[in-house]
Amino acid sequence: MTAIVARYVGARDLSKVTFYIKQGMALSISLGFVFAVAGFLLAPYLLSFMDAGPKTLELAVPYLRIFFVSSVFFFWQDTIYAVFRASGDTRTPTLVGVGSVLLNIGLDPVLIFGLGPFPALGVAGASLATAIAVFLASLTITFLMLKGKLGYRVEKAFAIKPHGATMLKIARIGLPISSQQFVFVIVYWFLIKIVHAFGESAGAAMGIGNRMESFSYLMCFGFSVAASTMVGQNLGAGKPDRAARCAWGAVGITITITFLISVLFIVFPRTIASIFTDNEDVLRIATDYLIILGLSQTAMALEIVLEGSFGGAGDTIPPTLVLIPTSLARIPLAYLLAFNLDWGINGVWWTLTFTSIVKGAILAVIFKRGRWKKKQV
C-alpha cells in the first residue's frame, strides 16, 4: 500500500490513489479475518511447539486468542496508517498510535486487576485492553481519513467493489515482505528452542538483549517508513535520482545513531544488563550478548532502511531473495556454532550478528545498482 499510494501521490493521480486505498482496505480486512480464525484455533499448538510449560499455556492461550481475534483491527489500522505515511503525513498516525498506547496503559490495570465495576481478568485482561485500544485507534484513523485529513478525500470508502486484479497487484508487492516476516518468526521459534537448551538464564538474557536492541530496531523502522514514502513519491514524480538520495540519506542518519548505540552496548554491557536483573548467570550471558549485538547494529540499520526503500519502490522481490535464505540459515548455523563447535550460547548470538552483517552488505550492493528505479507498480 505504501509503494502504490506513494507512487500515485507523487504523480498527483488522486483518482487512482483513492481506488487503491479502497481495494487495500478490503484486502487487509479480509486477511485480518483469516488470521483471526487461524490464530484462535492454532494458539495452543504454537505455544506447545515453543515448549511452553503448563502454567504458561494456561495464561498465554486466552491472551493469544483474544489477540488473534483482534487481528482484523490490526490489519485495518496498519493499512490506513500506511496510507497516511505514503501521503507524507507521519504525524497523524503517530498521534493516533500514541493515544492508543496510552489508552492501553490505562485499561491494563482496570481489566487485569478488576478495578471498579470491571471483573479481574488477569493476563487475558491485558490482551483485551490492547484489542479495545487498537479497535478505537482503527475507528479514529479511519474517521480522520474520511474527513479529509490526508489532504484529499476518499469518497464512499466502504462502498467497495472488490477488483481481483488490483488485489493481486497489491499482493504481489506485499506478500514477499509478509512472507519474509513470517519466515523470521518461524526461525525465531527455533532459535528460542536452541537458547532454552542452555537454561532459563539464557532465555532471560535473550529477553534483555532483545529489549535493548528494540531501541535500534524501532528507530531504524521509523526511518525505513520515511525512506519508503520518499522513494515512492519521488519515483511517482519521475525523480529517481532524488529517490536514491533520500534513501541513502536515511541510511546515513540511522548508521550514525546505531553506531552510538553500538558503542554503548560494547563499552557498558554489564551496566545495561544490570538494569533488568541482578542474577549473576543472567548478567554474564547478557553481557556477552550485548557486546556481540553491538557489532551488528549498523548492519541492521542498512538492512531495515534499505528494505523499506525497496518497498517504497514496489520492488520487494530482491530483498526477499536475500532476507529469507539468510534468516533460514540462522537455524543450522546456530546449531553448528552452539553445539558442534562448542561455542555454547554465544554461538547463537554470533549467528545473529554474522547474518545481520551479511544481509546489510548484500542489500547495499543490490540497492546501489539501482534497478529498483525502473520498477513499475
C-alpha positions as CSV (number, residue, x, y, z in Angstrom):
1,M,0.0,0.0,0.0
2,T,2.8,2.4,0.8
3,A,4.5,1.8,-2.5
4,I,1.4,2.2,-4.6
5,V,-0.2,5.1,-2.8
6,A,3.1,7.0,-2.6
7,R,3.7,6.4,-6.3
8,Y,0.4,7.9,-7.3
9,V,0.5,10.7,-4.8
10,G,3.9,11.6,-6.3
11,A,2.3,11.5,-9.8
12,R,-0.7,13.5,-8.4
13,D,-3.2,11.0,-9.7
14,L,-5.7,11.1,-6.9
15,S,-8.4,9.0,-8.6
16,K,-6.0,6.0,-8.6
17,V,-4.9,6.8,-5.0
18,T,-8.4,6.6,-3.7
19,F,-9.2,3.5,-5.8
20,Y,-6.2,1.6,-4.4
21,I,-7.0,2.7,-0.9
22,K,-10.4,1.1,-1.1
23,Q,-9.1,-2.1,-2.6
24,G,-6.3,-2.2,0.0
25,M,-8.8,-1.8,2.9
26,A,-10.9,-4.6,1.5
27,L,-7.9,-6.9,1.1
28,S,-6.4,-6.2,4.5
29,I,-9.7,-6.7,6.4
30,S,-10.3,-10.0,4.6
31,L,-6.8,-11.1,5.6
32,G,-7.4,-10.0,9.1
33,F,-10.4,-12.3,9.4
34,V,-8.3,-15.2,8.1
35,F,-5.6,-14.6,10.7
36,A,-8.2,-14.2,13.4
37,V,-9.7,-17.6,12.8
38,A,-6.4,-19.4,12.2
39,G,-4.7,-17.8,15.3
40,F,-7.6,-18.6,17.5
41,L,-7.5,-22.3,16.5
42,L,-3.7,-22.7,16.5
43,A,-2.7,-20.7,19.6
44,P,-2.3,-23.8,21.9
45,Y,-0.2,-25.6,19.3
46,L,2.1,-22.6,18.6
47,L,2.8,-22.4,22.3
48,S,3.4,-26.1,22.7
49,F,5.9,-26.0,19.8
50,M,7.9,-23.4,21.8
51,D,8.0,-25.8,24.8
52,A,5.7,-23.6,26.9
53,G,5.0,-25.2,30.3
54,P,1.5,-25.9,31.7
55,K,1.3,-22.7,33.7
56,T,2.4,-20.6,30.7
57,L,-0.2,-22.4,28.5
58,E,-2.9,-21.7,31.0
59,L,-2.1,-18.0,30.9
60,A,-1.0,-17.5,27.3
61,V,-3.7,-19.3,25.4
62,P,-6.5,-16.9,26.3
63,Y,-4.2,-14.0,25.9
64,L,-3.2,-15.1,22.4
65,R,-6.8,-16.0,21.4
66,I,-8.0,-12.5,22.3
67,F,-5.0,-11.0,20.5
68,F,-5.7,-13.0,17.3
69,V,-9.4,-12.2,17.3
70,S,-8.4,-8.5,17.2
71,S,-6.2,-9.2,14.1
72,V,-8.9,-7.6,11.9
73,F,-8.3,-4.3,13.7
74,F,-4.5,-4.5,13.5
75,F,-4.7,-5.1,9.7
76,W,-7.3,-2.3,9.3
77,Q,-5.3,0.2,11.4
78,D,-1.9,-0.5,9.8
79,T,-3.4,-0.2,6.3
80,I,-4.7,3.3,7.0
81,Y,-1.5,4.2,8.8
82,A,0.4,3.2,5.6
83,V,-1.9,5.4,3.5
84,F,-1.2,8.4,5.7
85,R,2.5,7.8,5.7
86,A,2.6,7.3,1.9
87,S,0.7,10.6,1.6
88,G,3.5,12.3,3.5
89,D,1.7,12.6,6.8
90,T,3.5,10.6,9.5
91,R,2.3,12.9,12.3
92,T,-1.4,11.8,12.3
93,P,-0.8,8.1,12.6
94,T,1.9,8.8,15.3
95,L,-0.6,10.8,17.4
96,V,-3.3,8.2,17.0
97,G,-0.8,5.5,17.8
98,V,0.4,7.3,20.9
99,G,-3.2,7.8,22.0
100,S,-3.8,4.1,21.5
101,V,-0.8,3.1,23.6
102,L,-1.8,5.5,26.4
103,L,-5.3,4.1,26.4
104,N,-3.9,0.6,26.5
105,I,-1.8,1.5,29.5
106,G,-4.8,3.0,31.3
107,L,-7.0,-0.1,30.6
108,D,-4.4,-2.6,31.7
109,P,-4.7,-2.3,35.5
110,V,-8.5,-1.9,35.2
111,L,-9.0,-5.1,33.3
112,I,-6.1,-7.1,34.8
113,F,-6.9,-6.4,38.4
114,G,-10.7,-5.7,38.1
115,L,-10.9,-2.1,39.3
116,G,-14.3,-0.6,39.9
117,P,-17.2,-2.5,38.3
118,F,-14.9,-4.5,36.0
119,P,-14.0,-8.1,36.8
120,A,-10.4,-9.2,37.3
121,L,-9.4,-10.9,34.0
122,G,-5.7,-11.4,34.8
123,V,-3.3,-11.8,31.9
124,A,-6.3,-12.1,29.4
125,G,-7.3,-8.6,30.6
126,A,-4.0,-7.2,29.2
127,S,-4.9,-8.7,25.7
128,L,-8.4,-7.3,25.9
129,A,-7.0,-3.9,26.8
130,T,-4.9,-4.0,23.6
131,A,-7.8,-5.1,21.5
132,I,-10.0,-2.3,22.7
133,A,-7.2,0.3,22.2
134,V,-6.5,-0.9,18.6
135,F,-10.2,-1.0,17.7
136,L,-10.7,2.6,18.8
137,A,-7.5,3.6,17.0
138,S,-8.8,2.0,13.8
139,L,-12.1,3.9,14.1
140,T,-10.2,7.2,14.8
141,I,-7.7,7.0,11.9
142,T,-10.5,5.9,9.5
143,F,-12.7,8.9,10.7
144,L,-9.7,11.3,10.1
145,M,-9.2,9.8,6.6
146,L,-12.8,10.3,5.7
147,K,-12.8,13.9,7.0
148,G,-10.0,14.8,4.5
149,K,-7.0,14.7,6.9
150,L,-5.0,13.1,4.1
151,G,-5.2,16.3,2.1
152,Y,-7.6,14.7,-0.3
153,R,-10.9,12.9,0.2
154,V,-11.6,9.2,0.0
155,E,-15.3,9.3,-1.1
156,K,-17.5,6.3,-0.2
157,A,-14.6,4.5,1.4
158,F,-16.7,1.4,2.3
159,A,-18.7,1.3,-1.0
160,I,-16.1,-1.2,-2.3
161,K,-16.5,-3.4,-5.4
162,P,-13.6,-5.9,-5.0
163,H,-11.3,-5.9,-8.0
164,G,-9.3,-9.2,-8.2
165,A,-6.6,-7.9,-10.5
166,T,-5.9,-4.9,-8.2
167,M,-5.8,-7.0,-5.1
168,L,-3.3,-9.4,-6.8
169,K,-1.2,-6.3,-7.7
170,I,-1.2,-5.2,-4.1
171,A,-0.4,-8.8,-3.0
172,R,2.5,-9.2,-5.5
173,I,4.2,-6.2,-3.7
174,G,3.1,-7.1,-0.2
175,L,3.4,-10.8,0.0
176,P,7.2,-11.1,-0.5
177,I,7.7,-8.8,2.6
178,S,5.0,-10.6,4.5
179,S,6.4,-14.0,3.8
180,Q,9.8,-12.7,4.8
181,Q,8.5,-11.6,8.2
182,F,6.6,-14.9,8.6
183,V,9.9,-16.8,8.0
184,F,11.6,-14.6,10.5
185,V,9.0,-15.5,13.2
186,I,9.4,-19.2,12.4
187,V,13.2,-19.0,12.6
188,Y,12.9,-17.2,15.9
189,W,10.8,-20.1,17.3
190,F,13.6,-22.5,16.5
191,L,16.3,-20.1,17.9
192,I,14.3,-19.9,21.1
193,K,14.3,-23.7,21.4
194,I,18.1,-23.7,21.0
195,V,18.5,-20.9,23.6
196,H,16.3,-22.7,26.1
197,A,18.7,-25.7,25.8
198,F,21.1,-23.6,27.8
199,G,18.7,-23.0,30.6
200,E,16.4,-20.3,31.9
201,S,19.2,-17.8,32.4
202,A,20.0,-17.9,28.7
203,G,16.3,-17.2,27.9
204,A,16.3,-14.3,30.3
205,A,19.5,-12.9,28.8
206,M,17.9,-13.1,25.3
207,G,15.0,-11.1,26.6
208,I,17.3,-8.4,27.9
209,G,19.2,-8.2,24.6
210,N,16.0,-8.1,22.6
211,R,14.6,-5.2,24.7
212,M,17.8,-3.2,24.3
213,E,18.0,-3.9,20.5
214,S,14.4,-2.7,20.2
215,F,15.7,0.8,20.6
216,S,17.8,0.4,17.4
217,Y,15.1,-1.5,15.6
218,L,12.3,0.9,16.2
219,M,14.4,3.9,15.3
220,C,15.5,2.2,12.1
221,F,11.9,1.2,11.3
222,G,10.9,4.9,11.6
223,F,13.5,6.0,9.1
224,S,12.5,3.0,6.9
225,V,9.0,4.3,6.8
226,A,10.3,7.8,5.9
227,A,12.6,6.4,3.2
228,S,9.7,4.2,1.8
229,T,7.5,7.3,1.4
230,M,10.1,9.5,-0.1
231,V,11.3,6.8,-2.6
232,G,7.7,6.1,-3.7
233,Q,6.7,9.7,-4.1
234,N,9.9,10.7,-5.9
235,L,9.5,7.8,-8.3
236,G,5.9,8.8,-9.0
237,A,7.1,12.3,-9.7
238,G,9.7,11.0,-12.2
239,K,12.7,11.8,-10.0
240,P,14.6,8.5,-9.4
241,D,17.9,10.1,-8.5
242,R,16.3,12.2,-5.8
243,A,14.6,9.0,-4.5
244,A,18.1,7.4,-4.2
245,R,19.5,10.4,-2.4
246,C,16.6,10.2,0.1
247,A,17.1,6.5,0.7
248,W,20.9,6.9,1.3
249,G,20.3,10.0,3.5
250,A,18.1,7.9,5.7
251,V,20.7,5.2,5.8
252,G,23.4,7.7,6.8
253,I,21.3,9.0,9.7
254,T,20.5,5.6,11.0
255,I,24.0,4.3,10.8
256,T,25.2,7.3,12.8
257,I,22.7,6.7,15.5
258,T,23.2,2.9,15.6
259,F,26.9,3.4,15.8
260,L,26.5,5.3,19.0
261,I,24.2,2.6,20.3
262,S,26.8,0.0,19.4
263,V,29.4,1.9,21.5
264,L,27.1,1.8,24.5
265,F,26.5,-2.0,24.0
266,I,30.2,-2.7,23.7
267,V,31.5,-0.4,26.4
268,F,28.8,-0.7,29.1
269,P,27.1,-4.1,28.6
270,R,27.1,-5.2,32.2
271,T,25.8,-1.9,33.4
272,I,23.0,-2.0,30.9
273,A,22.1,-5.6,31.7
274,S,22.1,-4.8,35.5
275,I,19.1,-2.5,34.9
276,F,17.0,-5.6,34.3
277,T,18.5,-8.2,36.7
278,D,20.9,-8.9,39.5
279,N,21.2,-12.6,38.7
280,E,24.9,-13.3,38.1
281,D,24.3,-16.1,35.5
282,V,21.9,-13.9,33.5
283,L,24.3,-10.9,33.8
284,R,27.2,-12.9,32.4
285,I,25.3,-14.2,29.4
286,A,23.5,-10.9,28.7
287,T,26.9,-9.1,28.9
288,D,28.3,-11.3,26.1
289,Y,25.1,-10.9,24.1
290,L,25.1,-7.1,24.2
291,I,28.8,-7.0,23.1
292,I,28.2,-9.3,20.2
293,L,25.0,-7.4,19.3
294,G,26.9,-4.2,19.3
295,L,28.9,-5.4,16.4
296,S,25.9,-5.6,14.1
297,Q,23.8,-2.6,14.9
298,T,24.9,-0.5,11.9
299,A,24.4,-3.5,9.6
300,M,20.8,-3.8,11.0
301,A,20.3,-0.1,10.0
302,L,21.4,-0.9,6.5
303,E,19.1,-3.9,6.3
304,I,15.9,-2.2,7.7
305,V,16.2,1.1,5.9
306,L,17.1,-0.4,2.5
307,E,14.3,-2.9,2.8
308,G,11.9,0.0,3.3
309,S,13.4,1.8,0.4
310,F,12.9,-1.2,-1.9
311,G,9.4,-1.5,-0.6
312,G,8.7,2.2,-1.4
313,A,9.7,1.4,-5.0
314,G,7.4,-1.6,-5.0
315,D,10.5,-3.8,-5.8
316,T,10.1,-6.3,-2.9
317,I,11.5,-9.4,-4.6
318,P,15.2,-8.6,-4.3
319,P,15.2,-8.0,-0.5
320,T,13.1,-11.1,-0.1
321,L,15.5,-13.2,-2.0
322,V,18.3,-12.0,0.3
323,L,16.5,-12.0,3.6
324,I,14.6,-15.3,3.6
325,P,17.7,-17.5,2.9
326,T,19.9,-15.6,5.4
327,S,17.1,-15.9,8.0
328,L,16.7,-19.6,7.4
329,A,20.5,-20.1,7.5
330,R,20.4,-19.0,11.2
331,I,18.9,-22.3,12.3
332,P,21.7,-24.6,11.1
333,L,24.4,-22.0,11.8
334,A,23.3,-21.5,15.4
335,Y,23.2,-25.3,15.9
336,L,26.6,-25.7,14.3
337,L,28.3,-22.9,16.4
338,A,26.5,-23.6,19.7
339,F,26.8,-27.4,19.7
340,N,29.1,-28.8,17.0
341,L,31.8,-26.2,17.5
342,D,31.2,-25.9,21.3
343,W,30.7,-22.1,21.2
344,G,27.8,-22.5,23.7
345,I,25.1,-19.9,23.9
346,N,27.4,-17.3,22.4
347,G,27.1,-19.3,19.1
348,V,23.5,-18.2,18.9
349,W,24.5,-14.6,19.5
350,W,27.2,-14.7,16.9
351,T,24.8,-16.3,14.4
352,L,22.5,-13.2,14.7
353,T,25.4,-10.9,14.2
354,F,27.1,-12.7,11.3
355,T,23.8,-13.0,9.4
356,S,22.8,-9.3,10.0
357,I,26.2,-8.1,8.6
358,V,25.7,-10.3,5.5
359,K,22.2,-9.2,4.9
360,G,23.0,-5.5,5.3
361,A,26.1,-5.8,2.9
362,I,24.2,-7.6,0.2
363,L,21.2,-5.3,0.3
364,A,23.5,-2.3,0.0
365,V,25.2,-3.7,-3.1
366,I,21.9,-4.6,-4.8
367,F,20.3,-1.2,-4.0
368,K,23.4,0.6,-5.3
369,R,22.9,-1.0,-8.7
370,G,19.6,1.0,-9.0
371,R,17.4,-1.4,-10.9
372,W,14.6,-0.5,-8.5
373,K,14.4,2.9,-10.1
374,K,12.8,1.3,-13.2
375,K,10.2,-0.7,-11.2
376,Q,6.6,-0.2,-12.4
377,V,3.7,-0.6,-10.0
